[in-house]
Amino acid sequence: MLLAISAALATFRISLPPSSPSALGRVRLYFSTRCGPADSAPRAQCSDNQDTSQVFGVDADLAPGGAVEINSTVLGYPRHSLSELSGAYCVQAELFRFEVYRRGDGVNLTLPSSCVSDGGGDGAYGSPPGTLYSDVVNLTLPSAAEVKLSLSHEVAPVASPGCSGVGNDTEWIKTVRVDSALLKKFWGKSMRLEACVLLPYGFHDHPTAKYPLLVAHGHYSATFNPGGRFDPTPPAAGMTGYDLVDQLYANYFYNNWTSADGPFQGARALVITVNHPVPFFDDSYAVDSANVGPYGTAIMRELIPAVEARYRGIGEGWARGVLGGSTGGWEAFAAQVLYPDDFNYAAVACPDPIAFTSYTTVDLYEDTNAYYYDSPFKKTARPGYRDHYSGTAVVPGTSTVTYGSPKGQTTATVQEMNLREVVLGPRSGSCGQWDIWEAVFGPRGADGYPARVWCKDPTKGCEYGAINTTVAHYWRDHFDLLGILRREWRAGLGAKLAGKLHVFVGGGDSFFLTNAVMDFQDWVTSPEVQPPFDGEIVVGTHGGRGYEHCFNGYLPDGTVAPNGITRELYV
């Protein structure tokens, strides 16, 4: 589908100050109607979950004093053109920095310098240090005026709190960093892997003891956070809302872990979280892939052995487990399936699509268009996100954790979510979710960038949303985890995975991740599966309502609890 762009009206001239050094990146122009003293940064509102701002994007390589223009011919999201905007807005521009990677495979790619901040948090959708930005301007559209914005500010570096959260390592939490030779060879520059290590009770008192290892996968986090923080500090007086809940459970984890006779008695182990951000995202997905590099091998053969050697890990597959939720859930499932001898237990919560027969709401093999259901006479958009769920929901005015509102109401379509990424960054460079899936799962395209699994950019002249079957088949052969199980189960993989896979997903997962888990469930419960599957699959509900993202199972005693509590209790 090609866009109909009307004649230019307002033009925005976004410039680099003459005193600034050259800057390469994606210039983004944000509009918001939420223009008040307490909300003066419209660029901060364009998050993954709340589409509270309008954005336009264009590539720029600016010399000192140079400028780039954004007008009604530049693609935007959600509105496609500036000509569609009318009313009073606050406006702000930023330059999201890119750099040229001269990779070891002979390909030079221009991609984000970083998708994260050393200061912590999930940095995939924010503005990392080095991002340039302008002042906020208030205006009314339509207008024939030229609006000038200067990229006169820069997001400052933020000191990392370290794995412990207090800067230096502590008695309990240690840091292991590895400059990966494998990744340096692939990316053409130094690439570091990091593990935040939680030592077991009694570690220093038993200097010859060796321990099992639990690997907790998930998004980038500067601090140790496997799904529940670890903090010796009780909640402070006056704390309210989910901040109180989070601190309460962080301290609860600490007290239990450091107890001689608490719930971890007889279950002493090393626990690590792993940081492996890449130029496409805040996380590599922990596998070897054509576009992202040999992260699976690097983590398994460089980082984990370094942790086990330094902190007395047993170093055998029978003494390792893996867990994670969402991105980490997919990684946990993939680690157990792709390295079946290296792990003995996988706790997999709300995993990203483990079967591409249900790539959220798209069947990559049978559907022809990712954005609309196949039909000769109507055009129904595929849902991509529902319910605007927050896993940290509390009863207003209290610290009582509550459920979301799993009514299944669509709040974004697959097309909308993908268009947003096209605007934020070209060639899989948005630091967004769908782009990293294409980078990890897909082949390298003719231009060196990840090959699109469907027509994602409406300005490229292809059929908008049309699925590329050749690329989809590559996905099937390399990263459809259910497909791998189906092909290799009888050949010995089924026996190697006996009792190891434990999968949990909400009955109404916000991102439709339930669908692929049910595809997996349908297959493993069929008579054709020999040897029979003897793992665990739980599709969670409460009071007849399906849990949203990210259900990770009922409590050990069977208690049905909101995600806002279970998310604190992964370990």
C-alpha positions as CSV (number, residue, x, y, z in Angstrom):
1,M,0.0,0.0,0.0
2,L,1.5,3.4,-1.0
3,L,0.8,6.5,1.1
4,A,-1.0,9.4,-0.4
5,I,1.0,12.5,0.8
6,S,-0.5,15.9,0.3
7,A,1.4,19.1,-0.6
8,A,3.8,20.5,2.0
9,L,2.7,23.0,4.6
10,A,4.8,23.4,7.7
11,T,8.5,22.6,7.4
12,F,10.7,21.8,10.4
13,R,14.4,22.6,10.1
14,I,16.4,20.7,12.7
15,S,20.0,21.8,13.0
16,L,23.2,21.0,14.7
17,P,24.8,23.9,16.5
18,P,28.0,25.2,14.6
19,S,30.1,24.4,17.7
20,S,29.0,20.8,17.9
21,P,30.9,17.9,16.3
22,S,29.4,16.0,13.4
23,A,26.5,13.6,14.3
24,L,25.2,10.6,12.5
25,G,21.8,9.1,13.3
26,R,18.1,9.2,13.1
27,V,16.4,12.5,13.6
28,R,13.0,12.1,15.2
29,L,10.4,14.8,15.5
30,Y,7.8,14.4,18.3
31,F,4.4,16.0,18.7
32,S,2.2,15.8,21.8
33,T,-1.0,17.3,23.0
34,R,0.0,16.8,26.6
35,C,1.8,20.2,27.0
36,G,2.1,21.3,30.6
37,P,4.8,22.2,33.1
38,A,4.9,18.6,34.4
39,D,5.1,17.1,31.0
40,S,7.5,19.0,28.9
41,A,9.3,16.3,26.9
42,P,7.0,14.9,24.1
43,R,9.8,12.6,22.9
44,A,9.7,10.7,26.2
45,Q,6.1,9.9,25.6
46,C,6.6,7.7,22.5
47,S,7.0,4.5,24.5
48,D,6.3,1.0,23.4
49,N,3.1,0.7,25.4
50,Q,1.5,4.1,25.3
51,D,1.2,5.9,22.0
52,T,0.8,9.3,23.5
53,S,2.8,11.2,20.9
54,Q,3.2,11.5,17.1
55,V,6.6,11.0,15.6
56,F,8.3,11.5,12.2
57,G,11.8,10.2,11.4
58,V,14.5,10.8,8.8
59,D,18.2,9.7,8.6
60,A,20.8,12.4,9.0
61,D,24.6,12.8,8.8
62,L,25.0,16.3,10.1
63,A,28.1,18.5,9.9
64,P,28.6,21.3,12.4
65,G,25.8,23.8,11.7
66,G,24.1,21.4,9.3
67,A,20.4,20.8,9.2
68,V,17.8,18.4,8.0
69,E,14.2,19.1,7.0
70,I,11.0,17.3,8.0
71,N,7.9,18.2,6.0
72,S,4.7,16.5,4.8
73,T,6.6,14.1,2.6
74,V,8.3,12.4,5.6
75,L,6.7,9.3,6.9
76,G,5.2,9.4,10.4
77,Y,3.4,7.4,13.1
78,P,0.6,7.1,13.9
79,R,-0.4,9.8,11.4
80,H,1.5,9.3,8.2
81,S,2.0,12.9,7.2
82,L,2.4,16.3,8.8
83,S,-0.5,17.5,6.7
84,E,-2.8,15.3,8.8
85,L,-2.1,17.3,12.0
86,S,-4.3,20.1,13.1
87,G,-4.3,21.8,16.5
88,A,-2.1,22.9,19.3
89,Y,1.0,20.8,20.0
90,C,4.3,20.9,21.9
91,V,7.1,19.7,19.7
92,Q,10.6,18.4,20.3
93,A,13.4,16.9,18.1
94,E,16.1,14.4,18.9
95,L,19.0,12.8,17.1
96,F,19.3,9.1,18.0
97,R,23.0,8.3,17.4
98,F,24.1,5.7,14.9
99,E,27.6,4.5,14.0
100,V,29.2,2.4,11.2
101,Y,30.0,-1.2,12.2
102,R,32.8,-2.7,10.0
103,R,31.9,-6.3,10.7
104,G,34.2,-9.2,10.4
105,D,31.9,-10.8,7.8
106,G,32.8,-8.0,5.4
107,V,29.6,-6.1,5.8
108,N,29.5,-2.4,6.9
109,L,26.3,-1.5,8.7
110,T,25.0,1.8,10.0
111,L,23.1,0.9,13.2
112,P,22.4,2.5,16.7
113,S,25.4,3.1,18.8
114,S,23.5,1.7,21.7
115,C,19.9,0.8,22.7
116,V,20.7,1.0,26.4
117,S,21.9,3.2,29.2
118,D,24.6,2.1,31.7
119,G,22.3,3.7,34.3
120,G,20.0,0.7,34.0
121,G,16.4,-0.1,33.1
122,D,15.1,-1.6,29.9
123,G,16.7,0.9,27.5
124,A,15.3,-0.5,24.3
125,Y,12.8,2.3,23.7
126,G,14.4,5.2,25.4
127,S,17.1,7.7,24.6
128,P,20.6,6.5,25.6
129,P,23.5,8.7,26.6
130,G,24.7,10.8,23.6
131,T,21.3,11.3,22.2
132,L,20.9,15.0,21.1
133,Y,17.7,16.9,21.6
134,S,16.1,20.3,21.2
135,D,14.1,22.6,23.5
136,V,10.3,22.1,23.5
137,V,8.4,24.5,21.2
138,N,4.7,25.1,21.3
139,L,2.8,25.7,18.1
140,T,-0.4,25.4,16.2
141,L,-0.9,23.5,12.9
142,P,-1.6,23.9,10.1
143,S,0.9,26.6,9.4
144,A,3.0,27.6,6.4
145,A,5.8,28.8,8.7
146,E,9.3,27.2,8.9
147,V,10.0,26.0,12.4
148,K,13.6,25.9,13.5
149,L,14.8,23.5,16.2
150,S,18.4,23.2,17.4
151,L,19.8,20.0,18.8
152,S,21.6,21.9,21.5
153,H,21.2,19.4,24.4
154,E,22.7,16.0,24.9
155,V,21.6,13.1,27.2
156,A,24.5,12.8,29.7
157,P,26.1,9.6,30.6
158,V,24.7,8.0,33.8
159,A,27.0,6.1,36.1
160,S,26.1,2.4,36.3
161,P,24.9,1.3,39.7
162,G,26.7,-2.0,39.1
163,C,25.3,-5.5,39.6
164,S,24.8,-4.8,43.3
165,G,23.0,-1.5,42.8
166,V,25.4,0.3,45.0
167,G,28.4,0.6,42.6
168,N,30.9,-1.9,43.9
169,D,30.4,-5.6,44.3
170,T,29.2,-6.8,47.7
171,E,29.5,-9.9,49.9
172,W,26.6,-11.4,48.0
173,I,26.6,-10.0,44.5
174,K,29.6,-10.1,42.1
175,T,30.3,-9.1,38.6
176,V,32.0,-11.1,35.8
177,R,32.8,-9.5,32.5
178,V,34.2,-11.2,29.4
179,D,35.5,-9.4,26.3
180,S,34.3,-11.9,23.8
181,A,36.8,-13.0,21.1
182,L,33.9,-14.5,19.1
183,L,31.8,-11.4,19.1
184,K,34.8,-9.1,18.4
185,K,35.5,-11.1,15.3
186,F,31.9,-10.8,14.1
187,W,31.3,-7.1,14.9
188,G,34.7,-5.8,14.3
189,K,35.0,-4.1,17.7
190,S,35.2,-5.1,21.3
191,M,31.9,-6.6,22.6
192,R,31.5,-7.3,26.3
193,L,29.4,-9.9,28.0
194,E,28.4,-9.4,31.7
195,A,27.1,-11.7,34.4
196,C,25.7,-10.4,37.7
197,V,26.3,-13.3,40.1
198,L,24.4,-14.0,43.3
199,L,26.5,-16.2,45.7
200,P,24.7,-18.8,47.8
201,Y,24.5,-18.7,51.6
202,G,27.6,-20.3,53.1
203,F,29.8,-19.7,50.0
204,H,32.6,-18.2,52.0
205,D,32.3,-20.7,54.9
206,H,32.8,-23.7,52.6
207,P,35.7,-22.9,50.3
208,T,35.8,-26.3,48.7
209,A,32.1,-26.6,48.0
210,K,30.9,-26.4,44.4
211,Y,27.5,-25.3,43.3
212,P,24.8,-25.7,40.6
213,L,24.1,-22.7,38.4
214,L,20.8,-21.0,37.6
215,V,20.9,-18.7,34.6
216,A,18.1,-16.1,34.6
217,H,17.6,-14.6,31.1
218,G,15.8,-11.3,30.4
219,H,16.2,-7.8,29.2
220,Y,19.3,-5.7,29.9
221,S,19.5,-4.6,33.6
222,A,22.5,-2.9,35.1
223,T,21.6,-4.5,38.4
224,F,21.0,-8.1,39.4
225,N,17.3,-8.6,38.8
226,P,16.2,-12.1,37.8
227,G,12.6,-11.3,38.4
228,G,12.6,-9.8,41.9
229,R,15.4,-7.6,43.2
230,F,17.8,-8.5,46.0
231,D,18.1,-5.8,48.6
232,P,19.0,-5.8,52.3
233,T,17.0,-2.6,52.9
234,P,13.5,-2.8,54.2
235,P,10.9,-0.5,52.7
236,A,11.3,3.1,53.9
237,A,8.6,4.9,55.9
238,G,6.3,6.7,53.5
239,M,6.8,4.4,50.5
240,T,3.6,3.8,48.7
241,G,2.1,2.1,45.6
242,Y,4.1,-0.5,43.7
243,D,7.4,1.0,44.9
244,L,6.5,-0.3,48.3
245,V,5.6,-3.7,46.9
246,D,8.8,-3.9,44.9
247,Q,11.0,-3.0,47.9
248,L,9.1,-5.3,50.2
249,Y,9.7,-8.3,48.0
250,A,13.4,-7.3,47.2
251,N,14.0,-7.4,51.0
252,Y,12.0,-10.6,51.3
253,F,14.2,-12.3,48.7
254,Y,17.3,-11.1,50.6
255,N,16.1,-12.3,53.9
256,N,15.2,-15.7,52.6
257,W,18.3,-16.2,50.6
258,T,20.7,-15.2,53.4
259,S,18.9,-17.4,56.0
260,A,20.5,-20.6,57.3
261,D,17.1,-22.4,57.6
262,G,14.9,-20.5,55.1
263,P,13.2,-21.8,51.9
264,F,16.6,-22.1,50.1
265,Q,18.0,-24.6,52.7
266,G,19.2,-27.6,50.7
267,A,19.0,-25.7,47.5
268,R,22.1,-23.6,47.5
269,A,23.1,-22.4,44.0
270,L,24.8,-19.7,42.0
271,V,22.2,-17.4,40.3
272,I,23.3,-15.2,37.4
273,T,21.6,-12.6,35.2
274,V,23.3,-11.9,31.8
275,N,23.7,-8.6,30.0
276,H,24.4,-8.8,26.2
277,P,23.0,-5.7,24.5
278,V,23.5,-5.5,20.7
279,P,23.2,-2.6,18.1
280,F,19.7,-3.8,17.3
281,F,18.2,-4.1,20.8
282,D,19.0,-4.3,24.5
283,D,19.4,-8.1,24.3
284,S,20.8,-10.5,21.7
285,Y,18.4,-13.4,22.3
286,A,21.3,-15.6,23.4
287,V,21.5,-17.6,20.2
288,D,23.9,-17.7,17.2
289,S,22.3,-15.8,14.3
290,A,23.3,-14.4,10.9
291,N,22.7,-10.8,11.7
292,V,23.4,-10.5,15.4
293,G,26.4,-12.9,15.8
294,P,27.4,-15.9,17.8
295,Y,25.9,-14.9,21.1
296,G,24.7,-18.4,22.0
297,T,28.2,-19.8,21.7
298,A,29.8,-16.8,23.4
299,I,27.5,-17.1,26.4
300,M,27.7,-20.8,26.7
301,R,31.4,-21.2,26.0
302,E,33.0,-18.0,27.2
303,L,30.8,-16.3,29.8
304,I,29.3,-19.3,31.7
305,P,32.6,-21.2,32.1
306,A,34.2,-18.0,33.4
307,V,31.5,-17.6,36.1
308,E,31.7,-21.3,37.1
309,A,35.5,-21.2,37.2
310,R,35.6,-18.1,39.4
311,Y,32.8,-19.0,41.7
312,R,33.1,-22.8,42.0
313,G,30.3,-23.9,39.8
314,I,30.0,-27.6,39.2
315,G,30.2,-27.0,35.5
316,E,28.1,-29.9,34.3
317,G,24.8,-29.8,32.4
318,W,22.9,-31.8,35.1
319,A,23.8,-29.0,37.5
320,R,22.4,-26.1,35.5
321,G,19.0,-24.6,35.1
322,V,17.6,-21.7,33.1
323,L,14.6,-19.4,33.6
324,G,13.1,-16.2,32.2
325,G,10.0,-14.4,31.2
326,S,9.0,-12.8,27.8
327,T,12.2,-12.3,25.9
328,G,13.9,-14.2,28.7
329,G,11.3,-16.9,28.4
330,W,12.1,-17.4,24.7
331,E,15.8,-17.5,25.6
332,A,15.2,-20.0,28.4
333,F,13.2,-22.3,26.0
334,A,15.8,-21.9,23.3
335,A,18.7,-22.6,25.6
336,Q,17.2,-25.8,26.8
337,V,16.2,-27.0,23.3
338,L,19.4,-25.9,21.4
339,Y,21.7,-27.0,24.2
340,P,19.8,-30.0,25.6
341,D,22.9,-31.5,27.4
342,D,23.9,-28.2,29.0
343,F,20.8,-27.6,31.1
344,N,18.7,-29.8,33.2
345,Y,15.6,-27.6,33.8
346,A,14.0,-24.7,32.0
347,A,11.3,-22.5,33.7
348,V,9.8,-20.6,30.7
349,A,7.3,-17.8,31.3
350,C,5.3,-16.0,28.7
351,P,7.9,-16.7,26.0
352,D,8.1,-14.7,22.8
353,P,6.8,-16.8,19.9
354,I,8.2,-20.3,20.2
355,A,6.3,-21.4,17.1
356,F,5.9,-19.3,14.0
357,T,2.6,-20.8,13.2
358,S,1.6,-18.2,15.8
359,Y,4.0,-15.4,15.4
360,T,1.7,-13.5,17.8
361,T,-1.4,-13.4,15.6
362,V,0.4,-14.3,12.3
363,D,0.9,-17.7,10.8
364,L,4.1,-17.1,8.8
365,Y,3.6,-20.3,6.7
366,E,-0.1,-20.1,5.8
367,D,-1.0,-16.4,5.9
368,T,-0.2,-14.2,3.0
369,N,-0.4,-10.8,4.7
370,A,0.8,-10.1,8.3
371,Y,-1.3,-7.0,8.7
372,Y,-4.7,-8.2,7.6
373,Y,-6.6,-11.5,7.9
374,D,-6.8,-13.2,4.5
375,S,-10.2,-12.6,3.0
376,P,-11.4,-11.9,-0.6
377,F,-14.1,-9.4,0.5
378,K,-13.0,-7.6,3.7
379,K,-9.9,-6.2,5.3
380,T,-9.7,-6.9,9.1
381,A,-6.6,-5.7,10.9
382,R,-4.6,-8.3,12.9
383,P,-4.4,-7.3,16.6
384,G,-0.9,-7.0,18.0
385,Y,-1.4,-5.7,21.6
386,R,-4.3,-5.7,24.0
387,D,-5.4,-4.2,27.2
388,H,-2.4,-1.8,27.9
389,Y,-1.5,-4.1,30.7
390,S,0.9,-3.1,33.5
391,G,2.4,-5.9,35.6
392,T,2.8,-3.4,38.4
393,A,-0.9,-2.6,38.9
394,V,-2.1,-1.7,42.4
395,V,-5.4,-0.5,43.8
396,P,-5.4,3.3,43.5
397,G,-4.2,5.0,46.6
398,T,-2.9,1.8,48.2
399,S,-0.1,-0.8,47.9
400,T,-2.5,-3.7,47.3
401,V,-1.4,-5.5,44.2
402,T,-4.3,-6.2,41.8
403,Y,-4.8,-7.9,38.4
404,G,-4.9,-6.0,35.2
405,S,-8.1,-5.9,33.1
406,P,-7.8,-8.9,30.8
407,K,-10.8,-8.1,28.5
408,G,-8.8,-8.7,25.3
409,Q,-9.4,-5.2,23.9
410,T,-7.1,-4.4,21.0
411,T,-5.0,-1.3,21.7
412,A,-2.5,-1.6,18.8
413,T,-2.5,-3.6,15.6
414,V,0.5,-5.5,14.1
415,Q,0.6,-2.9,11.3
416,E,0.7,0.0,13.8
417,M,3.4,-1.6,15.9
418,N,5.6,-2.2,12.9
419,L,5.0,1.2,11.3
420,R,6.2,2.8,14.5
421,E,9.5,1.0,14.3
422,V,9.9,1.9,10.6
423,V,9.6,5.6,11.6
424,L,11.9,5.3,14.6
425,G,14.7,3.6,12.8
426,P,15.5,2.3,9.3
427,R,16.7,-1.2,8.3
428,S,15.9,-2.9,11.6
429,G,17.5,0.0,13.5
430,S,14.6,1.1,15.7
431,C,15.8,-0.8,18.9
432,G,12.3,-2.2,18.8
433,Q,10.7,-5.6,19.4
434,W,9.7,-6.6,15.9
435,D,13.0,-5.4,14.5
436,I,15.1,-7.6,16.8
437,W,13.0,-10.6,16.0
438,E,13.8,-10.0,12.3
439,A,17.5,-9.5,13.1
440,V,17.7,-12.7,15.2
441,F,15.5,-15.1,13.3
442,G,16.1,-14.0,9.7
443,P,18.9,-14.2,7.1
444,R,21.1,-11.4,6.0
445,G,19.5,-9.5,3.2
446,A,21.2,-8.5,-0.1
447,D,22.1,-5.0,1.4
448,G,23.7,-6.6,4.5
449,Y,20.9,-5.8,6.8
450,P,18.3,-8.2,8.2
451,A,16.0,-9.5,5.4
452,R,12.4,-8.4,6.0
453,V,10.0,-11.2,6.7
454,W,7.2,-9.0,5.3
455,C,6.9,-5.7,3.6
456,K,7.3,-3.4,6.6
457,D,7.9,0.0,5.0
458,P,4.9,1.4,3.1
459,T,7.1,3.7,1.0
460,K,9.1,0.9,-0.6
461,G,6.6,0.0,-3.3
462,C,6.0,-3.5,-2.1
463,E,2.6,-5.0,-1.1
464,Y,2.3,-3.6,2.5
465,G,2.4,-6.5,5.0
466,A,2.9,-9.2,2.3
467,I,4.9,-12.1,3.8
468,N,8.1,-13.2,2.1
469,T,7.8,-16.9,2.0
470,T,11.6,-17.5,1.4
471,V,12.5,-15.5,4.5
472,A,9.7,-17.2,6.5
473,H,11.1,-20.6,5.5
474,Y,14.5,-19.6,6.8
475,W,12.9,-18.6,10.1
476,R,11.2,-22.1,10.2
477,D,14.4,-24.0,9.5
478,H,16.5,-22.1,12.1
479,F,14.5,-20.6,14.9
480,D,11.0,-22.1,15.0
481,L,11.6,-23.9,18.3
482,L,8.4,-26.0,17.9
483,G,9.5,-26.9,14.4
484,I,12.9,-28.0,15.7
485,L,11.2,-30.2,18.3
486,R,8.9,-31.8,15.7
487,R,11.9,-32.6,13.5
488,E,14.3,-33.9,16.1
489,W,12.1,-35.3,18.9
490,R,12.2,-39.0,17.8
491,A,15.8,-38.7,16.8
492,G,16.8,-38.3,20.5
493,L,16.0,-34.7,21.4
494,G,12.8,-35.9,23.1
495,A,14.7,-38.2,25.4
496,K,17.3,-35.5,26.2
497,L,14.5,-33.1,27.2
498,A,12.7,-35.5,29.5
499,G,11.2,-33.6,32.4
500,K,13.1,-30.4,31.6
501,L,10.6,-28.1,29.9
502,H,8.2,-26.2,32.2
503,V,6.2,-23.5,30.3
504,F,3.7,-20.9,31.7
505,V,1.7,-18.3,29.9
506,G,-1.4,-16.3,30.7
507,G,-4.7,-17.3,29.0
508,G,-4.9,-13.7,27.6
509,D,-1.3,-12.7,27.2
510,S,-1.1,-9.0,26.2
511,F,1.0,-9.8,23.1
512,F,-0.9,-12.9,22.1
513,L,2.1,-15.1,23.2
514,T,-0.5,-17.6,24.4
515,N,-1.1,-18.7,20.8
516,A,2.3,-20.2,20.2
517,V,2.4,-22.0,23.6
518,M,-1.0,-23.5,22.7
519,D,0.4,-24.7,19.4
520,F,3.2,-26.3,21.4
521,Q,0.7,-27.8,23.8
522,D,-1.4,-29.2,21.0
523,W,1.6,-31.0,19.5
524,V,3.1,-32.4,22.7
525,T,-0.2,-33.8,23.8
526,S,-0.8,-35.6,20.5
527,P,-0.3,-39.4,20.2
528,E,2.4,-38.9,17.6
529,V,4.9,-37.6,20.2
530,Q,7.1,-40.5,21.2
531,P,8.6,-40.6,23.7
532,P,5.7,-38.8,25.4
533,F,6.2,-35.3,26.7
534,D,6.6,-35.3,30.5
535,G,7.3,-31.6,31.1
536,E,4.8,-29.0,32.2
537,I,2.5,-26.5,30.4
538,V,0.3,-24.1,32.3
539,V,-2.1,-21.7,30.7
540,G,-3.0,-19.4,33.6
541,T,-6.4,-18.0,34.5
542,H,-7.9,-16.4,37.6
543,G,-11.6,-16.4,38.2
544,G,-12.1,-17.5,34.6
545,R,-10.1,-14.6,33.3
546,G,-6.9,-15.1,31.4
547,Y,-3.7,-13.7,32.9
548,E,-2.0,-11.0,30.8
549,H,1.7,-10.5,30.3
550,C,3.7,-12.0,32.0
551,F,2.2,-15.0,33.9
552,N,4.9,-17.3,35.3
553,G,2.9,-19.9,37.2
554,Y,0.9,-20.1,40.3
555,L,2.7,-19.8,43.7
556,P,4.3,-23.0,45.0
557,D,1.4,-23.7,47.3
558,G,-1.1,-23.2,44.5
559,T,-2.1,-19.7,45.5
560,V,-3.5,-17.7,42.6
561,A,-1.7,-14.3,42.7
562,P,-1.5,-11.3,40.4
563,N,1.5,-11.0,38.0
564,G,2.6,-8.0,40.1
565,I,3.5,-10.4,42.9
566,T,4.7,-13.4,40.9
567,R,7.0,-11.2,38.9
568,E,8.9,-10.7,42.1
569,L,9.3,-14.4,42.9
570,Y,11.0,-16.0,39.9
571,V,13.9,-17.5,41.8
